[in-house]
């Protein structure tokens, strides 16, 4: 059982850390874990809960970069295969293989011939896809199959019309939010000090070199000062907030991204479709339900665009019904909307598209030495990005680097379920709100808001451990309802 994760704010103020990581999404957590594993003194603070922002918004898949072969981005494809394999090695409990089926059209660029060529290239790029992977997690190479072969293999595809289909395998994250949180547990296990609901109000610097940050506890309102020799700004869409006072802001256009969990039962395979706008969408079976995504806004948004407008959800559902006409999704069948903001790039005509590569900025030349900012879009390769960032940290600190071990170190896992896991999380995993426990430490709220009896029981269990009054328990249930 992993060691308890304790929210100790005094520990943040009583020493000088080698590195402060600002932001507790997947990029911040992987950086903190890697740095702590290499022996650095690490602090991480997150203004909300760990993994509660854009990291909560992903399609619950760990994919091997097949799409990068369309543009012959072989390096990105190889990295995706390597990192997909790494996750299967260090956290096999969190993922399982899933077939993906994409109906094909009679097209030169999207038809059977193009996909066969892509799969041939994938066999070369991903020849070692299963090296060191548990037998249960090994995946065959992709192939093109006939309609009859596909329907024999997966009878629930009978309602779909196609002649041939591309079939390949990726992983689905059966424990998506526990996987994100495992990086927090891994960082803490190697000595990192982490705290949720702590906001960085401002970075501090002396003679152009970062020296730490001014913090405020969002629970008590207490202010404190943290000293650090280097800072990693992993705040996602809020990347510029801490940089602007130093004139170090960077240009990162943002898009809103959205996935939806529905009440519909799911087929046994993930299925691809294409909307009239040309957007590629997927239906992913997740915990027995149909999860659809990913939709991105057609215009740039601001860093706070985590709310979902009715017109955007209607637009998304309209595209889903074009891509999957047999489903005829209705708004009342959406049980949970995953949303976040992700980096984009601007085409020559000014239109934004999803940024395919991580963006890493070293602010030494801009007058904020010791500070690195990172913004990324891809969950699968976050560990590899973290490895490169921590390499830079050792260079900034002018210290010998013992070498990265995050690709071979197993992530902590708590083998509990149901109420036992709920109680364990409340006691040992820095749960502050009911949403922390229901949405991110357990799967109780993963498919939509639990029913009234389940919420009362959850609030009673968590509240009993954290010392909540009956009024506080009711307030936590109401707050959770507003989130949904």
C-alpha positions in Angstrom: 0.0 0.0 0.0 1.5 3.4 -0.9 2.4 5.8 1.9 -0.2 8.4 2.9 -0.3 11.6 0.9 -0.4 14.3 3.6 -1.3 17.9 2.9 1.4 19.6 5.0 1.7 23.3 4.0 4.3 24.0 6.7 6.6 21.6 4.9 6.4 23.9 1.9 7.7 26.9 3.8 10.5 25.5 5.9 13.2 24.6 3.3 14.5 25.5 -0.1 13.4 23.1 -2.9 15.4 22.3 -5.9 12.3 22.6 -8.1 8.8 23.9 -7.6 6.2 22.4 -10.1 3.2 24.7 -10.5 0.2 22.7 -11.7 -1.0 19.2 -10.8 -2.2 17.9 -14.2 -0.6 15.0 -16.0 2.4 17.1 -17.2 3.1 18.6 -13.7 2.7 15.3 -12.0 5.0 13.4 -14.3 7.6 16.1 -14.0 7.4 16.0 -10.2 7.6 12.2 -10.1 10.6 12.0 -12.5 12.5 14.8 -10.6 11.8 13.2 -7.2 12.9 9.8 -8.5 16.2 11.4 -9.6 16.8 12.7 -6.1 15.8 16.3 -6.4 14.0 18.1 -3.6 10.6 18.7 -5.2 7.5 20.6 -4.3 4.2 20.6 -6.4 1.2 22.8 -5.8 -2.2 22.7 -7.6 -4.8 25.4 -7.3 -7.7 22.9 -7.4 -7.4 19.1 -7.1 -4.8 16.9 -8.8 -6.0 16.0 -12.3 -9.1 18.1 -12.1 -8.6 20.3 -15.1 -7.8 19.4 -18.7 -6.2 16.1 -17.6 -9.7 15.0 -16.7 -10.7 15.6 -20.3 -9.3 12.9 -22.4 -10.8 10.0 -24.4 -9.6 7.4 -21.9 -7.2 5.9 -24.5 -3.4 5.5 -24.6 -2.7 5.4 -28.3 0.4 4.5 -30.3 0.5 7.4 -32.7 -1.0 5.7 -35.8 -2.3 9.1 -37.0 1.2 10.6 -37.1 2.0 8.2 -39.9 -0.4 10.1 -42.2 2.1 13.0 -42.1 5.2 10.7 -42.0 6.0 12.1 -38.5 8.0 8.9 -37.7 9.7 10.3 -34.6 6.4 11.2 -33.0 4.9 7.9 -33.9 7.9 6.0 -32.4 7.6 8.0 -29.2 3.9 7.2 -29.0 4.5 3.5 -29.4 7.3 3.6 -26.8 5.3 5.5 -24.3 2.2 3.4 -24.8 4.4 0.4 -24.1 5.9 2.1 -21.0 2.5 2.7 -19.4 1.6 -1.0 -20.0 4.9 -1.9 -18.2 4.7 0.4 -15.2 0.9 0.5 -14.7 -0.7 -2.6 -16.2 -3.5 -2.4 -13.7 -4.7 0.9 -15.4 -5.0 -0.2 -19.0 -6.2 -3.0 -21.2 -6.0 -3.6 -25.0 -9.0 -2.5 -27.1 -9.6 -3.0 -30.8 -10.4 0.1 -32.8 -12.5 -0.3 -36.0 -12.6 2.4 -38.6 -15.0 2.0 -41.5 -13.3 2.8 -44.8 -14.5 4.7 -47.9 -13.5 4.4 -51.5 -10.9 7.1 -51.2 -7.3 7.4 -52.4 -6.2 8.9 -49.1 -8.6 7.3 -46.7 -9.5 4.0 -48.4 -8.2 0.4 -47.9 -5.0 0.9 -50.0 -3.9 3.9 -47.9 -4.6 2.1 -44.6 -2.7 -1.0 -45.7 0.2 1.2 -46.5 -0.1 2.9 -43.1 -0.2 -0.4 -41.4 2.9 -1.6 -43.3 4.7 1.5 -42.0 3.4 0.9 -38.5 4.8 -2.6 -38.5 8.2 -1.1 -39.1 7.9 1.8 -36.6 6.2 -0.3 -33.9 8.0 -3.6 -34.4 8.9 -3.6 -30.7 5.4 -2.7 -29.5 5.1 -5.6 -27.1 8.7 -5.8 -25.8 8.5 -6.3 -22.0 4.7 -6.0 -22.0 2.7 -8.5 -19.9 1.1 -11.3 -22.0 -2.3 -10.0 -21.3 -1.4 -6.6 -22.7 0.2 -7.6 -26.0 -1.3 -6.3 -29.2 -1.3 -7.6 -32.8 -0.5 -5.3 -35.7 -3.2 -3.4 -37.6 -5.0 -4.8 -40.6 -7.8 -4.2 -43.1 -10.7 -6.6 -42.9 -13.9 -7.1 -44.8 -17.4 -6.2 -43.5 -18.2 -9.9 -43.0 -15.0 -10.6 -41.1 -15.6 -7.5 -38.9 -19.1 -8.5 -38.1 -18.1 -12.1 -37.3 -15.5 -10.8 -34.9 -17.7 -8.1 -33.3 -21.4 -8.9 -33.9 -22.5 -5.5 -32.4 -21.2 -3.8 -35.6 -24.2 -5.2 -37.6 -26.0 -1.8 -37.3 -23.1 0.0 -39.1 -22.8 0.2 -42.9 -19.4 -0.3 -44.4 -17.6 -2.5 -47.0 -14.1 -2.7 -45.4 -12.7 -1.5 -42.1 -9.3 -0.8 -40.6 -8.6 -2.6 -37.3 -5.9 -1.8 -34.9 -5.3 -1.9 -31.1 -4.6 0.7 -28.5 -5.1 0.8 -24.7 -8.2 2.0 -22.9 -7.6 3.4 -19.4 -9.9 1.4 -17.2 -8.6 3.4 -14.2 -8.1 6.7 -15.9 -8.1 9.1 -13.0 -6.3 6.6 -10.7 -3.6 6.5 -13.4 -3.2 10.3 -13.2 -3.2 10.2 -9.4 -0.6 7.4 -9.4 2.0 9.9 -10.6 1.2 12.0 -7.5 1.7 8.9 -5.3 4.9 8.1 -7.1 6.3 11.6 -6.5 5.4 11.5 -2.8 6.9 8.1 -2.4 10.2 9.5 -3.5 10.1 12.5 -1.2 8.2 15.2 -3.1 6.0 17.5 -1.1 2.6 18.0 -2.8 -0.4 20.1 -1.9 -3.7 20.6 -3.7 -5.9 23.7 -3.3 -2.8 25.9 -3.0 -2.5 28.7 -5.5 0.7 30.4 -6.7 -0.2 34.1 -6.5 3.2 35.2 -8.0 6.7 34.0 -8.7 9.5 35.7 -7.0 12.9 36.5 -8.5 16.2 38.2 -7.7 18.4 39.7 -10.4 16.5 37.9 -13.1 16.6 34.5 -11.5 13.6 32.8 -10.0 13.7 32.2 -6.3 10.4 30.7 -5.5 6.7 31.7 -5.2 4.2 33.4 -3.1 1.4 30.9 -2.2 -2.0 31.1 -0.7 -3.9 28.2 0.8 -7.4 28.3 -0.8 -8.9 26.4 2.1 -7.7 28.6 5.0 -6.6 31.8 3.2 -3.2 31.5 4.7 -0.3 33.1 2.7 3.1 31.5 2.7 6.4 31.8 0.9 8.1 28.9 -0.9 11.8 29.0 -1.9 13.0 27.1 -5.0 16.0 27.1 -7.2 13.9 26.3 -10.4 10.3 26.5 -11.3 8.3 24.4 -13.8 5.2 26.2 -15.0 2.8 23.4 -15.9 -0.4 25.4 -15.5 -1.9 24.5 -18.9 -4.3 27.1 -20.2 -3.1 29.6 -17.6 0.5 29.4 -18.8 0.9 33.2 -19.0 -0.5 34.3 -15.7 2.7 33.9 -13.8 4.9 35.0 -16.6 3.3 38.3 -17.5 4.7 40.3 -14.6 8.2 39.5 -15.8 7.5 40.2 -19.5 8.1 36.5 -20.2 4.6 35.7 -21.6 4.5 33.3 -24.5 2.0 33.0 -27.4 0.0 29.8 -27.1 -3.5 29.9 -28.7 -6.0 27.7 -27.0 -8.9 25.6 -28.1 -11.7 24.2 -26.0 -11.8 20.4 -26.1 -14.8 18.2 -25.2 -15.7 14.5 -24.7 -19.0 13.2 -23.5 -20.0 10.2 -21.5 -23.5 8.9 -22.3 -26.1 6.6 -20.9 -25.9 4.4 -24.0 -24.4 1.0 -23.8 -21.3 0.6 -25.8 -20.1 -2.0 -28.3 -17.2 -4.2 -27.5 -14.8 -2.2 -29.8 -14.0 1.4 -30.3 -15.5 2.7 -33.6 -14.3 5.6 -35.7 -16.6 7.9 -37.7 -16.3 11.1 -39.7 -18.6 14.2 -39.5 -19.6 16.4 -42.3 -17.0 19.0 -41.2 -14.3 16.4 -41.7 -13.7 15.8 -38.0 -12.6 12.3 -37.0 -14.6 11.2 -34.0 -14.5 8.0 -31.9 -16.9 6.0 -29.9 -15.0 4.4 -27.1 -16.5 1.7 -24.8 -15.6 2.7 -21.2 -17.0 0.9 -18.2 -19.9 -0.4 -20.3 -20.9 3.0 -21.6 -20.4 4.8 -24.8 -17.9 7.7 -24.5 -17.6 10.0 -27.6 -14.9 12.4 -28.6 -13.0 14.5 -29.2 -14.5 17.8 -30.3 -12.4 21.0 -30.4 -13.7 24.6 -30.9 -13.3 26.2 -34.2 -12.1 29.5 -32.7 -9.5 30.2 -30.0 -10.7 30.6 -26.4 -9.4 32.0 -23.2 -7.7 30.1 -20.4 -10.9 29.9 -18.3 -13.1 28.3 -20.9 -13.9 25.2 -18.9 -17.6 25.8 -18.9 -19.7 24.2 -21.7 -22.0 26.4 -23.7 -25.3 24.8 -24.8 -24.7 25.7 -28.4 -21.3 24.0 -28.3 -22.7 20.8 -26.9 -25.5 20.9 -29.5 -22.9 21.3 -32.2 -20.9 18.4 -30.9 -23.9 16.1 -30.7 -24.9 17.1 -34.3 -21.5 16.0 -35.5 -21.6 12.8 -33.5 -25.0 12.0 -35.2 -23.4 12.6 -38.6 -20.5 10.3 -37.7 -22.7 7.7 -36.0 -26.1 8.0 -37.5 -27.4 4.8 -36.0 -27.1 6.2 -32.5 -29.2 9.3 -32.8 -27.8 10.8 -29.6 -30.0 13.2 -27.6 -28.9 15.8 -25.0 -30.7 14.0 -22.2 -28.4 10.9 -22.8 -25.3 12.9 -21.9 -24.4 12.1 -18.3 -21.0 13.8 -18.0 -19.1 16.3 -20.2 -15.4 16.2 -20.0 -13.9 19.6 -21.0 -10.6 21.4 -21.0 -8.4 23.8 -22.9 -5.6 22.6 -25.1 -2.8 24.3 -27.0 -3.3 25.1 -30.7 -1.4 26.5 -33.6 -2.5 28.9 -36.3 -2.6 28.0 -39.9 -1.4 30.5 -42.5 -5.0 31.6 -42.9 -5.3 32.3 -39.2 -7.6 29.3 -38.4 -6.6 27.3 -35.3 -5.9 23.6 -35.2 -4.8 21.3 -32.4 -1.1 21.5 -31.6 0.4 18.1 -32.2 3.6 18.6 -30.2 4.3 19.7 -26.7 5.4 23.3 -26.2 8.4 23.9 -23.9 9.8 27.3 -23.1 13.0 28.0 -21.3 12.7 31.6 -20.0 16.4 32.2 -19.3 16.8 34.4 -22.3 13.7 36.3 -21.4 14.9 37.4 -18.0 13.4 34.7 -15.8 16.3 32.3 -15.4 15.5 28.9 -13.8 12.0 28.8 -15.1 10.6 26.4 -17.7 7.0 26.4 -19.0 5.3 23.4 -20.6 2.0 23.0 -22.4 0.9 19.8 -24.1 -2.1 18.1 -25.7 -1.2 14.4 -25.4 -1.7 12.3 -22.3 0.2 9.3 -23.7 3.6 11.0 -24.1 3.5 13.2 -20.9 6.1 11.0 -19.2 8.6 11.4 -22.1 8.1 15.2 -22.1 8.7 15.2 -18.3 12.0 13.3 -18.9 13.2 15.9 -21.2 12.2 18.7 -18.9 13.9 17.2 -15.9 17.1 16.8 -18.0 16.9 20.6 -18.5 16.4 21.1 -14.8 19.7 19.4 -14.0 21.4 21.6 -16.5 19.9 24.7 -15.0 21.0 23.6 -11.5 24.4 22.7 -12.9 24.3 19.3 -11.2 25.2 15.8 -12.4 22.2 13.9 -13.7 21.9 10.4 -12.3 19.6 9.5 -15.2 15.8 9.0 -15.7 14.2 5.9 -14.2 10.5 6.8 -14.6 10.2 4.5 -17.7 11.1 1.5 -15.6 9.7 2.3 -12.1 6.3 0.8 -11.4 3.6 3.3 -10.4 1.9 2.8 -7.0 -1.4 1.0 -7.1 -4.1 0.7 -4.4 -5.9 -2.7 -4.9 -9.2 -1.6 -3.3 -12.6 -1.1 -4.7 -15.9 0.4 -3.7 -16.5 1.8 -0.2 -13.1 0.5 0.9 -11.3 2.6 -1.7 -13.5 5.6 -0.8 -12.5 5.4 2.8 -8.8 4.8 2.0 -8.8 7.8 -0.3 -10.4 10.1 2.3 -7.9 9.0 4.9 -4.7 8.8 2.9 -5.0 10.6 -0.5 -5.4 14.3 0.3 -9.2 14.4 -0.3 -10.5 17.9 0.4 -13.9 17.9 -1.2 -16.5 15.2 -2.0 -15.8 15.7 -5.7 -12.1 14.7 -5.1 -13.3 11.4 -3.7 -16.2 10.7 -6.1 -14.8 11.9 -9.4 -11.0 11.4 -9.2 -10.0 9.0 -6.4 -12.7 6.4 -7.2 -14.9 5.6 -10.2 -18.2 6.3 -8.3 -18.9 9.4 -10.3 -17.1 8.5 -13.5 -20.2 7.8 -15.6 -22.4 10.6 -14.3 -23.7 11.8 -11.0 -24.4 9.0 -8.6 -28.0 8.6 -7.3 -29.1 10.2 -4.1 -28.5 7.2 -1.9 -25.0 6.7 -3.2 -24.2 10.4 -2.6 -25.5 10.3 0.9 -23.4 7.2 1.7 -20.3 8.7 0.0 -20.6 12.0 2.0 -21.1 10.0 5.2 -18.0 7.9 4.7 -15.8 10.8 3.6 -17.3 13.2 6.1 -16.9 10.8 8.9 -13.2 10.5 8.2 -12.6 14.2 7.6 -14.8 15.4 10.4 -17.5 17.1 8.4 -20.7 18.2 10.0 -24.1 17.1 8.6 -24.4 20.6 7.1 -21.0 20.3 5.4 -22.0 16.9 4.0 -25.1 18.5 2.4 -23.1 21.4 1.1 -20.6 19.0 -0.5 -23.4 17.0 -2.2 -24.9 20.2 -3.6 -21.5 21.4 -4.9 -20.9 18.1 -6.6 -24.3 18.3 -8.3 -23.4 21.8 -9.6 -20.3 20.3 -11.2 -22.3 17.8 -13.2 
